[in-house]
């Protein structure tokens, strides 16, 4: 039996929100900068995360995010 790689196609908003509590999540991105950028747009967090997931899904193959079975 082969292990399945995670795929952007399976990613849900709630999963990202839970991971955001982890200090290692997106550690290369300045946390305060993420929060400030989101506040400037006035978009609710869930909507912003959903938009990002949708954008990544559109380009999953090119970005290597489709995963495998």
Secondary structure, DSSP 8 states (H G I E B T S, - for coil): -------GGG--HHHHHHHTTSTTTTTTS-HHHHHHHHHHHT--HHHHHHHHHHHHHHTHHHHT-S---
